[in-house]
């Protein structure tokens, strides 16, 4: 269940009243991921779209590049077993990821081109600014768990025309993105033709997920961090933030956004 019903006491300071009531709280669950029988990571996530979550997470962390790398995936309530066609050094992948993030986050040391060149996202697509705002409105409209609990983030993959390929909600902003990326990989979507819309702040690790997936445009209701802007610049991603009301902020690679 994505939400649980609980009892609480609400304290109203203005009239000094105390009310007992039922409410809904967003659910979270520990999901242990094993790759080739080796423990990889525990994800704390909303217990929906588990297969998409794990596939998207492996993609966005650089463990796999497509479904062709995966032989099988077995999902139980708290454990997911993934068998890859080839052995991978998970420790090396984790170390390389930390190097990329720490380099990109540094205010004194610029991102090294040879570290991010393999993640550069070439794409000739463009999108109207007004279309981005329409996508954000749709993102908010679909966020039913957030409206009832206030405890989730959301993400969508869209076409440049605004067609929604997939929507997800999760207690984690990273998980919400991984779920839609996993759907895209499973359904063999052309990520270079897609736009990622989400609700979370855009830090380096969030933008790196988009780069690993080959997504050229990322838009968020929230703002970016400096590390996220640096990663977007180096990987060719158009990074959009504060997409609210009637305006958007475009931080990198502005040529893809038209008025």
N, C-alpha and C positions, 0 to 999 in steps of 0.2 A: 504493500500500500504506500502511495507517495505521501500520505498524510495520516496522522493519528489523532483521534479525539481525546482530549484531556480535560480535567477540571482545574480551575484556577480561581483565585480571588483577585478582583480588580479594585484597587484603592483609588478613589477619586478625591484628590487633595482639595479641590475647590469647595465641595460640600461635605467633606469628611465622611463619605459613605463607603461602605465595603460591600461588594456584590459578588456572589458566587455564581460562576457560569461555566458552560462548556465551550471549548475552543478547539481549533485544528492547529497542529504543529507539524511542520515538514519532517518527514521520516529520513533517517540516514542509516546506512548499514555498511559494515566492513566487508569488502570483497577482496579476497586473496587471489592474486594472479600468479600462475605458474607457467613458465615458458620452457618447453622441452624438459619437463619434470624438475626444473629448477625454480625455486621461489624468486619472483621478480619484484613484486610490489603489492602493498595493500592500499586499495582505494576506498575512501569513505565517500559514499555516493547515495543518491536517491535510488531505490531498488527498482528502476525501470530501464529499459533499453540496455541491458547488461552487456549483451554481445556487441552492440554498437559502441558502447563505452570502451570496452577492452580493445576492440579492433582500432578505434580512433586513437586511443591512448598509445598503442604500439606504433601507429603511423606517426603521430605527432611527436613522439619521442625518438624517432629515427630507428626503431627496431625493425620495422617492415616498411616496404615502399608501396605494396599493393597486396590484394588478396592472393596473388600468385605466390607470395612468400609463405602463405599459411596452408598447411595440410589439413588441420582440423582444429575446431574450437568446441570445447565441451563446457557448458554452463550449468552449475548447480546453484543453490540458494546463496552460498557464501564463498564458493570457490570456482575459479575459471581455469581450465587447463588448455593451453594453446600449444600445438605442435607445429613447429616451423619446418620447412624443407631443408634448411641448413642450420647448423649450430651458430650461435651468436655469443659474443663475449659481452654479457650484460654489464659487467663492471667497467669495461672500457667505454661502452656507450654512455654510462652515467657520468664518467669522468669527463668525456668530451663535451657533454652537455653543460656541465658546470663550468668548463673553460670558456665556452661560448657565452654563457650568461655573465660570468664575472668580467670578461673582456668588454662586453657590450655595456655593462652597468658602470664601468669605471669612468669617472669624470676626467681623469688625467690621461688615460690610455685609449686611443681610438680603436674601433673594431678592426681587426686585421683582415684584410681582403681575402687572404688564402683560407681563412677559417669559415667564411660565409659565402664564398663564391658558389659552392655546390648547392646552396639553398636559394640562389637568386631566382626570382619568379618572373619570367618573361610573359607578357600578355598584352594583347592589343585591344582589350575590351575597355569600354567607357560606360559611365552611368550618370544620369541626371541627378543633380542634388535633390530635387523634389522627390525622386524615386527612392532615394535613401530614407527620407523622412516618412514616406509611405511604408517602407519596410519596417521601420522602427515602430510605427503605429500598430502594424500587424503583429510584431513581436510582443508588444504590450497586451494586445487583445487576446493572444493565445495563452498568456501566462496565468492560467487558472489556479495553479498551486500557489503562486506568489500572491494572488489576490486573496486567497483564503488563509494563508499562513504568514506571508511576508518574509519567508525564509529561504527563497530559492533564487537562482540566476537562470537566465534563458539564453538560447542561441538558435539561429536559423541559418540554413544555406538557401540562397535565392539566386535566380537568374538575374541578368541585368534588366529584364523587363518587369521584375518584381514577382515572378512565379516562385512560390515557396516549395522547395524540394523536401525539406524536413525541418521540424521544430523539436526542441528538447528543453526540459527544465531539470535542474539538479541543485542540490544544496551547495555544490561547488562550482565556481565559475569555470575552472579548468574542465571539470567533468562535463558540463553542459556543452562546451565546444567539442570535446572528444566524442561525445555521442553523435553529434551531427556529422563530424568527420568520418566516424565509423560507418554511419549510414551511407555516406557518399562513396566510401571505398567498397562496401558490400554491393552497392547498386551500380558500381562502375561509372559514377558521374565524372564528367570532365571538370576537375576542380579549377582549371585555368579559366573556365567560363562562369565561375560562381563567385558570389559575394557572401562573406561571413558577417552576419549581424548578431550582436550579443549585448549583454547588459553589464558586463564586468569592466573594471579598469584594465587598461592595456599596458601591462608590464612586459618585460623582455621575454619571459617564458610563455606568455599568452601569444605574442606575435610570432615567436619561434614555432609554435604549433601550426599557425597558418602557413609559415614558410615551408615547413616539412610537407604540408599537404599540397603546396603549389597554388595557394589562394592569392589572387592579385589585389583584392580589396577587402579591407576589414573595417567595419563600422561599429561604433559602440555608443550607447546612451551615456556612458561614463567617460571620464577623461583618460589620457595616456600618462604614463610615467616617462621620464627622460630615457630610461633604458629601452622602453618599447619603441620610442621614436627612433633611437639609434639603430635598433634591429631592423625596423621598417625601411629606413634609408638604405641600409646595406644589402637588404634582400629584395629590394624593388617593390615592396608592398605599399599600396596607397592606404595610409592610416587615417581614419576619420573618427573624431571624438565629439562628445557633447551634441549628439544628433537629437535635438529636442526642439519642440515648437516649430519655428519656421527657419531655423538655421543650423548649419553644421560647421565644424572646424576641420579643415583638411591640413594635416601636418607634413605629409611626405608625398612625393610623386603626384602632384596636383593635376597632371595632364589627363588623368583618367576620369576626373569629375568635371562635368559640363553643366552650365547653367540652363 
